[in-house]
Amino acid sequence: MAEVNGESFVRLSDIATRTATARDLTNAKVGQIRSVTQRLRILALNALVESARAGDAGRGFSVVAQEVRGTSSQVEGIASSLERELAGEIAALEQLTRLMAGEAQGQRLVDLALNAIEIIDRNLYERTCDVRWWATDSAIVDAAGQPTDAGCRHAGKRMGVILSAYTVYLDLWLCDLDGRILASGRPDRFAVAGREVRDRDWFVRGKALASGNDYYAGDIAVEPLLGGARTATYAASVREGGAAKGRPLGLLAIHFDWEPQARTVVEGVRLRPAERQRSRVLLLDAHNRVIAASDGKGVLSERFNLATGDRGSGFYKEPDGAMVAFHKTPGYETYAGLGWHGVIRQEP
């Protein structure tokens, strides 16, 4: 029995311990029975010897001695049978207990993996609303339509106000349709105005969006213009009059500050203290590339060998005995279709 906050609960490990105790007790008692039957055999043998010496007077005693000898043999047979049968049943019980313990632990890790991927995915989904909403801001629309110095400065100030209310963004950029940054929300920190971003995947994909209701969410990537920070960049088209079907004027890009947000998620998974040091919590993108790791290793460089078997969630054991639990993005529009996974790998 274990106790947490004054309340007792049964663990599968407690059952396994009791099973092992029952096995040891059974072996001990069978050993005692065999010891007694051995002594009975010796007594019976001695009685037969003495009855033979006594001749006719010892014949009756000889019959009793033979019965004792036969009974001890029967008891020995019963003890042997009991030992074999109980050993088989206890071994089966131990195996079932181990399987139940593994199943319970695996399912718990799957739930924790789900929690991790759900937290970050929900957070990222909210960013899709932000980028589409801010792309309709009048200051941003006006600067995209008529990119004067004054208009771009005003748009930059407006984006700075937006950034002051959020802690999850590195910067916001307003770009023209040629891929030149017209204004940003943190010019004092990132001097990006006038820089070209036409080669960025988020710009190419964002420029092709069909309407103001659409957005593009890029994979996690290092952005050189933001000091080499890891970002999740969202793009939405800025359109004439802020209308969803208006003529495209430019592109708004918002840069989610991925590293600290993701680190908080993977490090915050509620593992027990005893298992934390032998566990690794990961977020993987659609290509099984590590995009966050509780140990900080392999981010954006390692590809994890995840064997899902086409399952959305589950767990399995690797050849070295490590347990791997996983859960795919739960269904928000942002990255669910791309197949991101929350993963926990736990050493035995």
C-alpha positions in Angstrom: 0.0 0.0 0.0 1.2 3.5 -0.8 0.0 6.7 0.7 -0.4 10.2 -0.9 -1.8 13.1 1.1 -3.0 10.8 3.8 -4.9 8.5 1.4 -3.9 4.9 0.8 -4.1 3.2 -2.6 -3.1 -0.1 -4.1 -0.4 -0.3 -6.7 0.2 -3.1 -9.1 3.7 -3.3 -7.7 2.1 -4.1 -4.3 0.3 -7.1 -5.9 3.5 -8.3 -7.5 5.2 -8.1 -4.1 2.5 -10.1 -2.4 2.6 -12.7 -5.2 6.3 -13.1 -4.8 5.8 -13.5 -1.0 3.1 -16.2 -1.6 5.5 -18.0 -3.9 8.3 -18.0 -1.3 5.8 -19.0 1.5 4.5 -21.9 -0.7 8.1 -23.1 -1.4 8.9 -23.0 2.3 5.9 -24.9 3.4 6.4 -27.6 0.8 9.9 -27.9 2.0 8.7 -28.4 5.5 6.3 -31.1 4.4 9.1 -32.9 2.6 11.2 -32.8 5.7 8.5 -34.4 7.8 7.8 -37.1 5.2 11.6 -37.8 5.1 11.7 -38.3 8.8 8.6 -40.6 8.6 10.3 -42.7 6.0 13.4 -43.1 8.2 11.2 -44.0 11.2 9.3 -46.5 9.1 12.6 -48.0 7.9 13.9 -48.3 11.4 10.6 -49.9 12.5 10.9 -52.5 9.8 14.4 -53.4 10.8 13.4 -53.8 14.4 10.3 -55.8 13.6 12.5 -58.2 11.5 14.7 -58.7 14.5 11.8 -59.4 16.7 10.6 -62.2 14.4 7.0 -63.4 14.8 6.4 -61.0 17.7 7.2 -58.0 15.5 5.0 -58.9 12.5 2.1 -56.6 13.5 4.5 -53.8 14.1 5.9 -54.4 10.6 2.5 -53.9 9.0 2.1 -50.5 10.8 5.6 -49.5 9.7 4.8 -50.3 6.0 1.5 -48.3 6.2 3.5 -45.3 7.7 6.0 -45.7 4.9 3.2 -45.8 2.2 1.5 -42.7 3.7 4.7 -40.7 3.7 5.2 -41.5 0.0 1.6 -40.3 -0.7 2.2 -37.1 1.2 5.4 -36.6 -0.7 3.5 -37.1 -4.0 0.8 -34.6 -2.9 3.5 -32.1 -1.9 5.3 -32.4 -5.2 2.0 -32.0 -7.1 1.1 -29.0 -5.0 4.5 -27.4 -5.6 4.2 -27.8 -9.4 0.6 -26.6 -9.7 1.1 -23.6 -7.4 4.3 -22.7 -9.1 2.5 -22.6 -12.4 -0.4 -20.5 -11.1 1.9 -18.1 -9.3 4.1 -17.7 -12.4 1.0 -17.0 -14.5 -0.2 -14.4 -11.9 3.2 -12.7 -11.9 3.1 -12.5 -15.7 -0.4 -11.0 -15.7 0.6 -8.5 -13.0 3.6 -7.5 -15.1 1.4 -7.1 -18.2 -1.2 -5.1 -16.2 1.6 -2.9 -14.8 3.0 -2.3 -18.2 -0.4 -1.5 -19.7 -1.3 0.9 -16.9 2.1 2.7 -17.2 1.9 2.8 -21.0 -1.6 4.3 -20.9 -0.6 6.8 -18.3 2.3 8.0 -20.5 0.0 8.1 -23.5 -2.3 10.4 -21.5 0.7 12.6 -20.6 1.8 12.7 -24.2 -1.7 13.8 -25.3 -1.7 16.5 -22.6 1.6 17.9 -23.9 0.6 18.0 -27.6 -2.9 19.3 -26.8 -1.5 22.2 -24.8 0.8 23.4 -27.5 -1.6 22.7 -30.4 -4.4 24.6 -28.7 -2.0 27.5 -28.1 -0.9 27.4 -31.8 -4.4 27.3 -33.0 -5.2 30.5 -31.2 -2.4 32.2 -33.2 -4.3 31.5 -36.4 -7.1 33.7 -35.2 -4.6 36.4 -34.2 -2.9 36.7 -37.6 -6.2 36.8 -39.6 -7.6 39.4 -37.2 -4.6 41.7 -37.1 -4.3 41.5 -40.9 -7.5 43.6 -41.0 -6.2 46.3 -38.7 -6.7 49.6 -40.5 -3.2 50.9 -39.9 -1.8 47.7 -41.4 -4.1 47.7 -44.3 -3.4 51.4 -45.1 0.4 50.9 -44.9 0.2 47.9 -47.2 -1.9 49.8 -49.7 0.2 53.0 -49.6 3.6 52.2 -48.0 4.6 55.7 -47.1 7.2 56.3 -44.4 4.6 57.8 -42.1 2.1 55.0 -42.8 4.7 52.3 -42.2 5.8 53.9 -38.9 2.2 54.1 -37.8 1.6 50.5 -38.7 4.8 49.6 -36.8 3.6 51.4 -33.7 0.3 49.6 -33.9 2.0 46.3 -34.1 4.2 47.3 -31.1 1.0 47.9 -29.1 -0.2 44.5 -30.0 3.1 42.9 -29.0 3.0 44.7 -25.7 -0.1 42.8 -24.8 1.3 39.4 -25.7 4.3 37.4 -24.4 4.3 34.6 -27.0 5.5 36.6 -30.0 9.0 37.7 -31.1 7.8 40.1 -33.7 5.2 41.0 -36.3 6.1 41.9 -39.9 4.2 43.6 -42.6 5.5 42.6 -46.0 4.7 43.8 -49.5 3.8 41.4 -52.3 7.5 41.4 -53.5 8.7 40.0 -50.1 10.1 43.2 -48.6 9.4 44.0 -45.0 7.6 47.3 -44.7 7.2 47.6 -41.0 7.7 45.6 -37.8 6.6 45.7 -34.2 10.0 45.7 -32.5 12.3 47.8 -34.7 14.5 48.7 -31.7 15.2 45.0 -31.2 15.1 43.6 -34.7 16.1 46.0 -37.5 14.3 44.2 -40.3 12.6 47.0 -42.3 13.6 46.8 -45.9 14.9 43.2 -45.6 13.9 40.6 -48.2 12.0 37.5 -47.2 10.7 36.3 -50.5 12.5 33.0 -50.2 10.8 32.1 -46.9 8.4 29.2 -47.2 5.8 31.1 -45.1 5.9 34.0 -47.6 5.6 31.9 -50.7 2.7 29.9 -49.2 1.1 32.9 -47.6 1.1 34.9 -50.9 -0.9 32.1 -52.5 -3.7 32.2 -50.0 -7.1 32.4 -51.6 -8.8 34.9 -49.2 -8.4 36.8 -45.9 -10.1 33.9 -44.1 -7.1 31.6 -44.9 -3.8 31.4 -43.2 -0.5 29.5 -43.4 1.3 28.0 -40.4 4.9 27.2 -41.1 7.0 24.4 -39.6 9.3 25.3 -36.7 12.3 26.9 -38.2 15.3 29.1 -37.3 14.8 32.7 -38.4 18.1 34.6 -39.0 16.5 38.0 -38.9 15.2 37.3 -35.4 18.7 36.5 -34.0 18.5 32.8 -34.9 15.5 32.2 -32.8 13.3 29.1 -33.3 9.9 30.3 -34.5 6.5 29.1 -35.7 5.5 31.7 -38.3 1.9 32.4 -39.3 1.0 34.3 -42.4 -2.2 35.9 -43.6 -2.9 38.2 -46.5 -3.6 41.9 -46.0 -6.4 42.8 -48.4 -8.0 46.0 -49.6 -10.5 47.4 -47.1 -9.7 44.5 -44.7 -12.3 42.5 -46.7 -11.8 38.7 -47.0 -12.2 38.9 -50.7 -10.5 42.2 -51.2 -7.5 42.7 -53.5 -4.3 41.4 -52.0 -2.0 44.3 -50.8 0.6 42.5 -48.8 1.2 39.8 -46.1 1.3 39.9 -42.3 3.6 37.5 -40.6 3.6 36.8 -36.9 6.4 35.0 -35.3 5.5 32.7 -32.4 8.4 32.5 -29.9 8.6 28.7 -30.1 11.5 27.8 -27.8 10.4 29.0 -24.4 6.8 28.1 -25.0 7.6 24.5 -26.1 10.2 24.1 -23.4 7.6 25.0 -20.7 5.3 22.3 -22.1 7.8 19.4 -22.3 9.4 20.2 -19.0 6.0 20.6 -17.3 4.7 17.1 -18.0 3.7 15.7 -14.7 6.1 12.8 -14.3 6.9 11.3 -10.9 10.2 12.4 -9.5 11.6 8.9 -9.6 10.9 8.6 -13.3 11.7 12.1 -14.5 15.4 11.4 -14.9 14.8 8.3 -17.1 12.2 9.9 -19.2 12.4 12.1 -22.3 9.4 14.2 -23.4 9.4 15.2 -27.1 7.3 17.1 -29.6 7.8 15.8 -33.1 6.7 17.4 -36.4 5.2 15.5 -39.4 8.7 14.2 -40.4 9.4 13.0 -36.9 11.9 15.8 -36.5 12.4 16.8 -32.8 11.0 20.3 -32.3 11.1 20.2 -28.5 12.8 18.0 -26.0 12.7 18.0 -22.2 16.5 17.3 -22.2 17.1 20.1 -24.7 18.9 17.7 -27.1 18.4 17.2 -30.9 16.0 20.1 -31.4 15.6 20.6 -35.2 18.4 18.2 -35.9 17.3 14.8 -34.7 14.7 12.5 -36.3 13.1 10.2 -33.8 12.4 6.7 -34.9 8.7 6.7 -34.0 6.8 3.4 -34.8 3.2 4.3 -34.7 1.9 1.4 -36.8 -0.6 3.9 -38.3 -2.2 4.4 -34.9 -3.1 7.9 -33.6 -2.0 7.0 -30.1 -0.5 4.1 -28.2 2.7 2.7 -26.7 5.2 0.1 -27.4 8.5 -1.2 -26.1 11.8 -0.9 -27.9 14.3 -3.8 -28.0 16.3 -2.3 -25.1 13.1 -2.4 -22.9 12.4 1.4 -23.1 8.7 2.3 -23.4 7.6 4.8 -26.0 4.2 6.4 -25.7 2.8 8.8 -28.3 -0.3 10.8 -29.3 -1.0 12.6 -32.5 -2.3 16.2 -32.5 -5.9 15.9 -31.3 -7.7 17.7 -34.2 -7.2 21.5 -34.2 -6.9 22.9 -37.7 -3.3 24.2 -37.3 -1.0 21.1 -37.3 -3.4 18.2 -36.9 -3.3 17.4 -40.6 0.5 17.5 -40.6 0.8 14.8 -38.0 2.6 16.3 -35.1 3.1 14.0 -32.1 3.7 14.3 -28.4 6.1 11.5 -27.3 7.4 10.2 -24.0 10.3 7.7 -24.1 11.0 6.1 -20.7 14.0 3.9 -19.8 13.2 0.7 -18.0 
